[in-house]
């Protein structure tokens, strides 16, 4: 039987933890982007075993998930923003990149409302890149925390994905 997947953040938290968005976005689409972001960025940074344990026992990983301060072995205080905020920014970036597009019998089309206007492609990609850069920075803080604290399930091989498509606008 199909079981509802529990994600590290909710659809409402995407906007609350990253940047403001329209309340009229389809929650199913947002959930799809949360799932993709978790699997592409968060899981690969934590490793499968730790990722599964974080999802199963979030109370054990409150500092990692929600951010805060910790002390290094050299007694230096470090602030981390947390995995949930990183995930919210990755999800926000996916929303910006994909817009309100749908695959239809006419191909990939964008929904146009009575009062909406198209953003320039270059601006859209700048916002996407900016959101991904912020998410990458927050995720890097989390990986450094895992290395410093020696989390038992963290194998130290977490990879930060940065496989973004580069768009070049020609003629401007």
KEDO-761549 format. One record per atom (N, C-alpha, C, O, CB): x, y, z negated; residue in three letters. Coordinates in steps of 0.1 Angstrom, whole numbers, plus 5000, padded with zeros to 4 digits. Glycine has a CB too. Layout:
XYZALA;...
// end
This chain:
500849885000UNK;500050005000UNK;500950135000UNK;501950134994UNK;499150004988UNK;500450235007UNK;501250355008UNK;501150434995UNK;500050454990UNK;500750445020UNK;502250474990UNK;502350544977UNK;502750694980UNK;503650724988UNK;503350484967UNK;502050784973UNK;502350924975UNK;503750954970UNK;504150914959UNK;501351014968UNK;504551024978UNK;505851054975UNK;505951174966UNK;505251274968UNK;506751084988UNK;506751164956UNK;506951274946UNK;508251344951UNK;509351284951UNK;507051224931UNK;508151474953UNK;509351554957UNK;509851634946UNK;509151644935UNK;508951644969UNK;511051684947UNK;511651764936UNK;511051894934UNK;511151954923UNK;513151784939UNK;510351944944UNK;509552074943UNK;508252054950UNK;508051964958UNK;510352194949UNK;507252144946UNK;505952144952UNK;505952244964UNK;506852324966UNK;504852174942UNK;504852234972UNK;504752334983UNK;504652474977UNK;505152564984UNK;503452294991UNK;504052494966UNK;503952634960UNK;505252684955UNK;505552804956UNK;502952634949UNK;506152594951UNK;507452634945UNK;508352674956UNK;509352744953UNK;508052514938UNK;508152634969UNK;509052684980UNK;509052834980UNK;510152894980UNK;508552624993UNK;507952894980UNK;507853044980UNK;508353104967UNK;509053204967UNK;506453084983UNK;507953044956UNK;508253094943UNK;509753094940UNK;510353184934UNK;507553014932UNK;510452994945UNK;511952974942UNK;512853034953UNK;514053044951UNK;512252824940UNK;512253064965UNK;513053124976UNK;512553254979UNK;512753354971UNK;513053024988UNK;511953274991UNK;511453404995UNK;509953394998UNK;509453285001UNK;512153445008UNK;509253504997UNK;507853504999UNK;507453465012UNK;508153485022UNK;507353644996UNK;506253395013UNK;505753345026UNK;504253365025UNK;503653385015UNK;506053195028UNK;503653355037UNK;502153365038UNK;501553245030UNK;502053135031UNK;501753365053UNK;500453275024UNK;499653165017UNK;498853085027UNK;498252985023UNK;498753225006UNK;498853125039UNK;498053055050UNK;498852945057UNK;498252885066UNK;497553155059UNK;500052915053UNK;500852815059UNK;500252675055UNK;499752655044UNK;502352815055UNK;500252585064UNK;499752445062UNK;500552375052UNK;501752355054UNK;499652365075UNK;499952335040UNK;500752265030UNK;501352135035UNK;502452095030UNK;499852245018UNK;500652065044UNK;501251945050UNK;502551965057UNK;503451885056UNK;500151875059UNK;502552075065UNK;503852115072UNK;504952145062UNK;506052105063UNK;503552235081UNK;504552225051UNK;505552255041UNK;506152125035UNK;507352115032UNK;504952355031UNK;505252035032UNK;505651905026UNK;506551835035UNK;507551765030UNK;504351825022UNK;506251835048UNK;507151765057UNK;508551825057UNK;509551755057UNK;506551775072UNK;508651965056UNK;509952025055UNK;510652005042UNK;511851995042UNK;509752175058UNK;509851985031UNK;510451955018UNK;511151815020UNK;512251795015UNK;509451955007UNK;510351715025UNK;510851585027UNK;512151575035UNK;513151515031UNK;509751495033UNK;512151645046UNK;513251645055UNK;514451715048UNK;515551655049UNK;512951725068UNK;514251825041UNK;515351885034UNK;515951805023UNK;517151795021UNK;514852025029UNK;515051735016UNK;515551645005UNK;516451535011UNK;517551515006UNK;514351584997UNK;515951475022UNK;516651365027UNK;517951405035UNK;518851325034UNK;515751285037UNK;517951515041UNK;519051555049UNK;520151625040UNK;521351585041UNK;518651655060UNK;519751715031UNK;520751795024UNK;520951735010UNK;522151715006UNK;520251935023UNK;519951725002UNK;520051684988UNK;520551544986UNK;521551524978UNK;518751704980UNK;519951444993UNK;520351304991UNK;521751284996UNK;522551214989UNK;519451215000UNK;522251345006UNK;523551325011UNK;524551395002UNK;525751345001UNK;523751385025UNK;524151504995UNK;525151564985UNK;525251484972UNK;526351484966UNK;524651704982UNK;524151424968UNK;524151354955UNK;524651204956UNK;525151154947UNK;522851354949UNK;524351154968UNK;524551004970UNK;523250934966UNK;522450994958UNK;525750954961UNK;522950824972UNK;521650754971UNK;521350724957UNK;520250744952UNK;521750634979UNK;522250664949UNK;521950614936UNK;521650734926UNK;520650724919UNK;523150544930UNK;522350834927UNK;522050954918UNK;520751024922UNK;519951064914UNK;523251054918UNK;520551034935UNK;519351094941UNK;518151024936UNK;517151084931UNK;519351094956UNK;518150894937UNK;517050804932UNK;516750824917UNK;515650834913UNK;517250664935UNK;517850834909UNK;517750844895UNK;517150984891UNK;516351004882UNK;519050824888UNK;517651084898UNK;517151224896UNK;515651224898UNK;514851294891UNK;517851324905UNK;515151164909UNK;513751164912UNK;512951084902UNK;511851114899UNK;513551114926UNK;513550974897UNK;512850884888UNK;512850944874UNK;511850924866UNK;513450744888UNK;513951004870UNK;514151054856UNK;514551204856UNK;515651234851UNK;515150974848UNK;513651294861UNK;514051434862UNK;514451494848UNK;515251594848UNK;512951514868UNK;513851444838UNK;514151504824UNK;515551484820UNK;516051564812UNK;513251434814UNK;516251384826UNK;517651364823UNK;518651464830UNK;519751484827UNK;518151224826UNK;518051534840UNK;518851624848UNK;518351764849UNK;518451834859UNK;518951564863UNK;517851814838UNK;517251944838UNK;518152054842UNK;517852144850UNK;516651974824UNK;519452054837UNK;520352154841UNK;520652154856UNK;520752254863UNK;521652144833UNK;520852034861UNK;521152014875UNK;519952064884UNK;520152134894UNK;521451864879UNK;518752024880UNK;517552064887UNK;517152214886UNK;516852274896UNK;516351984883UNK;517152264874UNK;516652404871UNK;517752504870UNK;517452624869UNK;515852394859UNK;518952464869UNK;520052564867UNK;520252604853UNK;519452564844UNK;519752684876UNK;521252684851UNK;521652724837UNK;523152744836UNK;523852764846UNK;521052634827UNK;523652734824UNK;525052744822UNK;525652624816UNK;524952544809UNK;525452874813UNK;526852594819UNK;527652484813UNK;529052524811UNK;529452624817UNK;527552354822UNK;529752444803UNK;531152484800UNK;532052374806UNK;531852254805UNK;531352484785UNK;533152424813UNK;534052334820UNK;534952274809UNK;534952314797UNK;534852404830UNK;535752174813UNK;536752114804UNK;537752214799UNK;538352194788UNK;537452004811UNK;537952324806UNK;538852434803UNK;538152544795UNK;538752654793UNK;539552494815UNK;536952514790UNK;536152604782UNK;535752734790UNK;535452834784UNK;536952644770UNK;535552714803UNK;535052824811UNK;533552814813UNK;533152704817UNK;535852834825UNK;532852924811UNK;531352914813UNK;531052934828UNK;531553024834UNK;530653014804UNK;530152844833UNK;529752844847UNK;528252854848UNK;527552784840UNK;530352724855UNK;527752934857UNK;526352944859UNK;526052864872UNK;526652884882UNK;525853094860UNK;524952784872UNK;524452724884UNK;523052754886UNK;522252774876UNK;524652564884UNK;522652764898UNK;521252804902UNK;520352684901UNK;519152694898UNK;521152874915UNK;520752564905UNK;519952444905UNK;519552394918UNK;519452464928UNK;518752474896UNK;519252264918UNK;518852184930UNK;517552234935UNK;517352234948UNK;518852044927UNK;516652264927UNK;515252304931UNK;515352434939UNK;514652444950UNK;514352324919UNK;516152524935UNK;516252654943UNK;516952624956UNK;516552674967UNK;517052754935UNK;517952544956UNK;518652504969UNK;517652434978UNK;517652474990UNK;519852414966UNK;516852344973UNK;515852274981UNK;514852374987UNK;514452364998UNK;515252164973UNK;514452464978UNK;513452564983UNK;513952644994UNK;513252675004UNK;513052654971UNK;515252684994UNK;515852765005UNK;516052685017UNK;515852735028UNK;517252825000UNK;516452555016UNK;516552475028UNK;515152455034UNK;514952465047UNK;517052335024UNK;514152435026UNK;512752425031UNK;512252555038UNK;511652555049UNK;511752385020UNK;512552665031UNK;512252795037UNK;512852815051UNK;512252865060UNK;512652915027UNK;514152775052UNK;514852785064UNK;514152705075UNK;514052745087UNK;516352745063UNK;513752585072UNK;513052495082UNK;511752565086UNK;511352555098UNK;512752355076UNK;511052625077UNK;509752695080UNK;510052805090UNK;509352825100UNK;509052745068UNK;511052885087UNK;511452995096UNK;511852945109UNK;511353005119UNK;512653085089UNK;512652845110UNK;513152795123UNK;512052735131UNK;511952765143UNK;514152685120UNK;511152665125UNK;510052595133UNK;508752685134UNK;507952655143UNK;509652475126UNK;508652785126UNK;507452875127UNK;506152795125UNK;506152695119UNK;507452945140UNK;505152845132UNK;503852785131UNK;503552705144UNK;502452705149UNK;502752885128UNK;504652645149UNK;504552575162UNK;503852435160UNK;503952375150UNK;505852565168UNK;503252395171UNK;502652265171UNK;502852205185UNK;502952275195UNK;501052275168UNK;502952075185UNK;503052005197UNK;501651975202UNK;500851915195UNK;503851865196UNK;501452025214UNK;500052005220UNK;500251945234UNK;501351915238UNK;499352145221UNK;499151925241UNK;499251875255UNK;499851975264UNK;500151935275UNK;497851835260UNK;500052095260UNK;500752195268UNK;502252215264UNK;502852305268UNK;500052335267UNK;502652125255UNK;504052135250UNK;504052195236UNK;503052195229UNK;504852225260UNK;505252245232UNK;505352315219UNK;504852455220UNK;505452535227UNK;506852305214UNK;503852485213UNK;503252615213UNK;503152675199UNK;503052605189UNK;501852615219UNK;503252815199UNK;503152885186UNK;501752935185UNK;501152995194UNK;504152995185UNK;501152925173UNK;499852975170UNK;499953125169UNK;500853185163UNK;499252915157UNK;499053195176UNK;499053345176UNK;497753385169UNK;496653355174UNK;499253405190UNK;497853465159UNK;496753525152UNK;496353655158UNK;497153715165UNK;496953535137UNK;495253705154UNK;494753835159UNK;495653945155UNK;495854045163UNK;493353865154UNK;496253935143UNK;497154045138UNK;498654015137UNK;499354085131UNK;496654095125UNK;499053905143UNK;500453865142UNK;501153905155UNK;500553915166UNK;500553715139UNK;502453915153UNK;503253945165UNK;504553855164UNK;504953815154UNK;503654095166UNK;505053835176UNK;506253745177UNK;507453815171UNK;507653935173UNK;506553695191UNK;508353735164UNK;509653795160UNK;510553765172UNK;510453675179UNK;510153725147UNK;511553845172UNK;512553825182UNK;513353705178UNK;513753685167UNK;513553955184UNK;513753625188UNK;514453495186UNK;515753525178UNK;515953445168UNK;514753435199UNK;516453625181UNK;517653655174UNK;517453685159UNK;518253635151UNK;518353775181UNK;516453755156UNK;516053785142UNK;515653665135UNK;516053645123UNK;514953895142UNK;514953575141UNK;514453455135UNK;515753365132UNK;515753315121UNK;513553375145UNK;516653355140UNK;517853275138UNK;518753335127UNK;519453265120UNK;518653255151UNK;518753475126UNK;519553535116UNK;518953505102UNK;519653485093UNK;519553695118UNK;517553515101UNK;516953475088UNK;517153335085UNK;517453295073UNK;515453505089UNK;517053245095UNK;517353105093UNK;518753075088UNK;518953005078UNK;517053025106UNK;519753135094UNK;521153115090UNK;521353175076UNK;522153115069UNK;522053185100UNK;520753285073UNK;520953345060UNK;520353255049UNK;521053235039UNK;520253485059UNK;519153205051UNK;518553115041UNK;519352985040UNK;519552935028UNK;517153075046UNK;519952935051UNK;520752815050UNK;522052845042UNK;522552755035UNK;521052755064UNK;522652955045UNK;523852995038UNK;523653005023UNK;524452955015UNK;524453125043UNK;522553065019UNK;522253065004UNK;522052924999UNK;522552894988UNK;520953155002UNK;521252845006UNK;520952705001UNK;522352635000UNK;522552554990UNK;520052635011UNK;523152645010UNK;524452575009UNK;525252614997UNK;525952534990UNK;525252605022UNK;525252744994UNK;526052794982UNK;525452734969UNK;526252694961UNK;525952954982UNK;524152734968UNK;523552684956UNK;523752534955UNK;524052484944UNK;521952704956UNK;523752464966UNK;523952314966UNK;525452294962UNK;525752194955UNK;523652254979UNK;526352374967UNK;527752364964UNK;527952374949UNK;528852304943UNK;528652464971UNK;527252474942UNK;527352484928UNK;526952364921UNK;527652324911UNK;526452604923UNK;525952294926UNK;525452174920UNK;526452054921UNK;526751984912UNK;524152124926UNK;527052044933UNK;528051944935UNK;529351964926UNK;529851874921UNK;528551944950UNK;529752094925UNK;530852124916UNK;530552094901UNK;531352044894UNK;531252274917UNK;529252114897UNK;528852074884UNK;528951924882UNK;529451884872UNK;527352124881UNK;528451854892UNK;528551704891UNK;529951654890UNK;530251564882UNK;527851644903UNK;530851714897UNK;532251674897UNK;532851714883UNK;533551634877UNK;533051744908UNK;532551824878UNK;533151874865UNK;532651794854UNK;533351754845UNK;532752024863UNK;531351764854UNK;530751694842UNK;530851544843UNK;530551474833UNK;529251724841UNK;531351494854UNK;531551344855UNK;530251264854UNK;530251174846UNK;532551304846UNK;529151304861UNK;527951234860UNK;528151084863UNK;528751054874UNK;526851294869UNK;527650994855UNK;527950844858UNK;527550794871UNK;528250714877UNK;527250764847UNK;526450834877UNK;525950784889UNK;526550864901UNK;526250824913UNK;524450784890UNK;527150974899UNK;527751054910UNK;529150994913UNK;530050984905UNK;527951204906UNK;529250954926UNK;530450884930UNK;531550974936UNK;532550934940UNK;530150774940UNK;531251104936UNK;532151204940UNK;532351214955UNK;533151294960UNK;533451174935UNK;531551144962UNK;531651144977UNK;530451224983UNK;530251214995UNK;531651004982UNK;529751304975UNK;528651384981UNK;529151474992UNK;530151544991UNK;528051464970UNK;528451475003UNK;528751555014UNK;527751665016UNK;526551645015UNK;528851465027UNK;528251785019UNK;527451895021UNK;527251905036UNK;528151925044UNK;528052035016UNK;526051885041UNK;525651885055UNK;525652035060UNK;525152125053UNK;524351825058UNK;526252055071UNK;526252185077UNK;526052175092UNK;526752235100UNK;527452265073UNK;525252085096UNK;525052045110UNK;523952125116UNK;522952075121UNK;524851895111UNK;524052255116UNK;523052345121UNK;523252365136UNK;524452375141UNK;522952475114UNK;522152385143UNK;522252425157UNK;522752565158UNK;522252655151UNK;520952405164UNK;523652595167UNK;524152735169UNK;523352785182UNK;523452725192UNK;525752735171UNK;522752895180UNK;521952955191UNK;522753085195UNK;523153165187UNK;520552995187UNK;523053095208UNK;523653215213UNK;522653285222UNK;522153225231UNK;525053175221UNK;522453415220UNK;521653495228UNK;522453565238UNK;523353635235UNK;520753595219UNK;522253525251UNK;523053585262UNK;522253705268UNK;521053695270UNK;523253475273UNK;523053805270UNK;522453925277UNK;521954035268UNK;521254125273UNK;521253875285UNK;522354025256UNK;521954135247UNK;523154215243UNK;523054315235UNK;521254085234UNK;
// end
